[in-house]
Amino acid sequence: MGAMLKRFKPLRSLRWKMMLQTTAAMVLLVLTIGVAMIFQVSVMEYRNAVESNQILTQAMSDHFNGNSEAFIHQIDFVTLDGEIQDRVKRMESVRGAHSADEHSVNINELRSVITLRSIVMDEISGVYLYDRNGNLITKWEKTPNRAGVYKLPNATDINRYLPDGSVSCEFIDGHLVYHRSVRTLEEWETVAYISFLYDEDALKRMLEIIAEDETRFLGLYDSGNDVLVSTDHHDNAAYRRALRGAELSHLSAGVMIDVEGVGEMLLCGNAVMNDGWYFLSAVRRDDIFEMHYLFLLMIAAFAMIAVLGVLFVTLLNKKIVMEPIEKIMAVVHKVQNEDYDIALDVKTGDEIELLAEQFNVMAEKINELVNQNLKANLAYREMQLSQLQHQIKPHFLYNTLECINALSQLDRKDDVRVVTGAFARLMKTKMSDRHFTTVREELACVEDFLQIYKVMQGEDLEYSIRMDAACADCAIPSLMIQPIVENAVLHGIVPSARKGACTVEVCMEEGLLHISVSDDGVGFLPDPWAAANAYLAGEATPEQKELLGIGMKNVIDRIRFVYGARGRIILLSDREWGTTFDFFLPGEPS
């Protein structure tokens, strides 16, 4: 809880969390509703745009088809009364038999007939009469002297004319042209071919009348020859490039195309006249979804209103909820710092007030329990530490007296005197009730012990004790190093039946007191080795604990009891190289 309170910041408070979460929920709700509305409106706008475009293209197609039918009736007026057929037959019959002047007169008469009948047709830009070989006989042009006006050539391909005399139409060089075979009324013999050039300005005027404004595109498209006719304010080349990749069979349902330099367009079309001919109507995508921006503004406004509403509600709830909770948090912080003398005064008339009252009761009980248990815990820890320390004393006394007894039996009086002196010094420094000693005093005890066993082992035992001066006054538990040194001599070097060495080193490493006890004896057997590692890990079974000596278990238990996680023990052992005990303890002065 202490770590949590230390990390407590205003932005992580309940008030801010409630405000942020409520704001996020409200904004998400507004955005969800807004997106759903935009989607529905977009679908409706798209459907309406497709429907209106379909209606427009259908009406435009019907108008063009009707206009084309009327134009064909005008062509019938020019060609089906027999006068042109008779004059062409007469001209062919006298060709070569009469003079050139008479032939010219016949051509002029033929031209006069065509002119008189065509001049009343506003949609005609020119009429061209060809003989059976496709060569021009005569022609009439509405504006023959105006520069830049398109004209049909003086020779034509007779294969483009239908042999049954019906009217056909096509685009030639981007211009709409109607064709008919001129046949006699009795024998149905083809005597000539006639072509009517539809006035381009008349076609564009028809498109401009239907179009509402310059943003809408209207045009007549021949997909086979990639010809597009529209009003002058449109880039036909860009639309032709876009139409080449469009699926024209779906034009009636509406197709979105991207026109270079124009943007996305909703395109609808309807088939007219020839196969592959379509009347097209297109409207900009931005004109279809013009309600988007309005809805986006509405969503932004509603989101802002939601945020302001959340802020207003948060401010209203601050006094009701947040201020009492802040008082409770301040008291919790005091309890965390072990200050139990509190009196939390919260009057809200709801669950928060009940929580504050219960917290006061809890704090009072904690205060009583802490005062009672603190003394008991201190007494228990003192008793436990004394028990562990006194546990080692009989063991140490027993081993030392056994050593003196053995020397007496061997009649080694001088050695008994040395051992007794060392033993006396040990008794003077180690038989007190002090729980802690300095490293210097502990190593003096270790040296007295090694002197005793040096007497017993003679040349078979060597030892070395090294200590950094900075470690001399550091406090450690009493009789901590001596039992490990005793294990090294009795269970490592003596069983090897050869000369051995015991080394004790004490130094400072990265702020920790490093104590190392090593020997070059026989090392651990497999079962005791497994038991020792299990005991260090706190996982030893009762059977494994029986395999370990009292001294080793006692040292490990006292280090854990005194230092907890701050103390670290490392045990290394090898049957050929011996054993090393390493302790890493806080370097605290005595």
Secondary structure as UniProt FT lines:
FT   HELIX           2..6
FT   HELIX           10..12
FT   HELIX           14..79
FT   HELIX           83..94
FT   TURN            95..97
FT   HELIX           100..118
FT   TURN            119..120
FT   TURN            122..123
FT   STRAND          124..130
FT   TURN            132..133
FT   STRAND          135..141
FT   TURN            144..145
FT   TURN            147..148
FT   HELIX           158..160
FT   TURN            163..164
FT   STRAND          168..172
FT   TURN            173..174
FT   STRAND          175..183
FT   TURN            185..187
FT   STRAND          190..198
FT   HELIX           200..210
FT   TURN            214..215
FT   STRAND          217..222
FT   TURN            223..226
FT   STRAND          227..230
FT   TURN            232..233
FT   HELIX           236..244
FT   HELIX           248..253
FT   STRAND          255..259
FT   TURN            260..262
FT   STRAND          263..271
FT   TURN            275..276
FT   STRAND          277..284
FT   HELIX           285..288
FT   TURN            289..291
FT   HELIX           292..317
FT   HELIX           318..322
FT   HELIX           323..336
FT   TURN            337..338
FT   HELIX           351..409
FT   TURN            410..411
FT   HELIX           413..430
FT   STRAND          436..438
FT   HELIX           439..457
FT   HELIX           458..460
FT   STRAND          461..467
FT   HELIX           469..471
FT   TURN            472..473
FT   STRAND          474..477
FT   TURN            478..479
FT   HELIX           481..487
FT   HELIX           488..493
FT   HELIX           494..496
FT   STRAND          500..509
FT   TURN            510..511
FT   STRAND          512..519
FT   HELIX           526..536
FT   TURN            537..538
FT   HELIX           542..546
FT   HELIX           550..563
FT   HELIX           564..566
FT   STRAND          568..574
FT   TURN            575..577
FT   STRAND          578..586
//
